[in-house]
Amino acid sequence: MVDGVSGQQAPASRAWTRREALGAVVAAGGLAALRGPAELLAITEQDLRVGLIVPGSAVGEAIERGATLGAEEAARTAELLGRTFELVAVRAADREAVEDAVRRLVAERGVYAIIGGADEASFAALSDAAERHGVLFLNARCADPVARDKHCSRHTLHVAASAAMYVDALAQWLVGEAGRRRWCFVSAATPSATAVYERARRALEARGGEAVGRIEVDAGTDDLAAVVREIERTGADLAFVDLAGEARRRFLEHYSAAAPGFEVTGIAPEAPGEFGAGASGPRVGTWPTMWHHALSRFGATQLNDRYHSRFGLEMDALGWAGWFAVKVAWEAVNRARTTTGSELARFLESGRGAFDGHKGRPLSFRPWDHQLRQPLYLVRPAAGPGEGGWEVVAELPRVARGQTAASHELLDQLGDAEGESRCRLEPLS
Amino acid sequence: MKGSRYWRLWIGLALAGVLPPPANVSAQNAPLAYVSNERSGTVTIINTATDKVVGTIEVGPGPRGIQVSPDGKRVYVALSDLAREVETDADAIAEIDVASGKITRRIRAGSDPEQFAVSPDGLKLFASNEDAGTASIIALDAEEVIATLTVGIEPEGVAISPDGRWVYVTAETSNTVSVIDTHANRVVASFLVDVRPRAAAFSPDGKRAYVTSEISGTVSVVDTETHQVIETILLEDGEAKPVGVVVSPDGKRVYVANGHANSVSVIDAETHKVIATIRVGRRPWGLAITPDGKKLYTANGVSNDVSVIDTSTNRVIATVKVDGEGPWGVAIANPSGGQLTQTR
């Protein structure tokens, strides 16, 4: 954890000590002095607290780094305005620990928003708990379509891109620009993978492409070399790989070794430093991401520099999501002038809340599924050595010169339109 | 000088890294527009009577913000290199003598100076230091930074009130404007504006300030007595990308360069209504207006040109190609001296 509680993890079964409860506290003018319970309850728009609940993992730490930077920036701005802003970070992984963390952050620390969603389990627990306690939940990572559809909730908003957005970005570029029209899908045999497959197939076929095969890979499958050969036999010009973690890494190793005649792409949960200079694993394929340290336009250089100065690391997608989630939480209160979760949700889904993610366009949330509209980037291995390993090849959606549609309409090219989304929240009256 | 003798000298100076002064600037009897070219490290000079390029000055890396001294005799241009978050020798504000077209000195102004304002008495300069998140106050005579003030995150636009009392510093990431009291040399207030504020300009009477917000596509109208936003003007349904802003000398019009929207919005300063939208070159950032208010100049960063607008018709009457890359800011000076208008 940042600022003095490094490496501490709060096991679910252990009593919550004061130190763990506070976690990382970032405040105006430095670390906030710990205050008594009575004062903690007196949260107003002048003194704002946001919670961060992530597991004690590399993923959790990556989100926390970004959130910490966002909180430090919000705290500095708050100080200019004569106010305070704090981020209270807690490590929790399973449902019981997450629910307990939410309860105590709300009751004892007076947080009005919580950032998390490092994995499907914590996403589900946070979404439920946020709804129960009436606080905003900003999902920084979970893209799983099944989990999201199940937790289509008023207080849950997604900073993390959806699987549908990643898929649309890939289809727009790989079919429309790179001419890869014959796709073979490789994924696990899970409901989520099936949902992604069906959505990707629709995106592909809508652009004139063709699904030439689907290969389901069991968790225990060892012979991924055979999968590579099977894809070749389909005549595909591109393999869409929806595998996570170790399975994905092993598949790409076999792909890299075989050097087959098809390209590789796919989606996977954003991972720490995945497309950085020091990333491990085979450097092959074209992949979508929310952020990359090589971005430079629209103030991206300045943001990447601030992150690097703070942590000595390249800013990755999880860092960006954590940073942006805090920014949304801070700015939403400034503009909506409330800390009430439902009122904040109403403001954010109204379209009046547009934010600067250093992506060059006003970013806003879709009212029907609470998904953040945002550009995505495609990265691939850099052409030469010494170029940081990966390079950004495209920003999606593509916008033709002279195209003058409103930003939200352009950004709605990525992801589920209102008519096709399974999450359709009714507008608040 | 004429003929081959002149050109031999010109080439010699160019090879020495010093392009000649504009074609006898002191002989120009019209105000001159100075355009900073960020990517080529030059300043292009345009005669506003003929709208022809009359000279180019090499100034060094990354010229962006550009302003004129109150007496009109000097042009200041902010320079910064690629070494971010550290102050290097390349980070400076260059002073150009209008009469000779030569750089007379380089003034330290903190790291990565981008935009700045010159006090009406010509004694102080206020610069934003984007990477450091500060504003520097520089005594011009002593060439000394006399105060470094913490402002918002990613400070950018700097504007000074006509009476010299207040300096507004916009900050892109924090969406704030910091108010510097120039009597005390400290920040006395900060207030929120819309998303990604880029530039500010005061009305000639000093009662209002106008702050552009690029991501929101808006202009905030500020009451400078209370330092509070009293109205927010939406440009092009929020799809404008407002950056530079300038107020006409009579205070009746506010002109906003809309960056990636490739346009200039004309706002009635009384009603706060947009009365015209003018298509210009690609990515206009800085803009400046002639002292008589008849012509408006936009620095178009992608098309490498300057659009000249007739303010009586709100039409582009000329497009001047600069002999440089990435026009960023523009300021208008008068070789014969006198207070002239400022830029973004």
Interface residues (C-beta under 8 A of the other chain):
Chain A: E73 R76 T77 L80 L81 G299 T301 Q302 L303 D305 S309 E331 N334 A354 F355 D356 G360 R361 P362 T404 A406 S407
Chain B: R84 E85 E130 D131 G133 V151 G152 I153 E154 E172 T173 S174 N175 T176 S178 V187 S190 F191 L192 V195 R196 I215 S216 G217 D237 G238 E239 H260
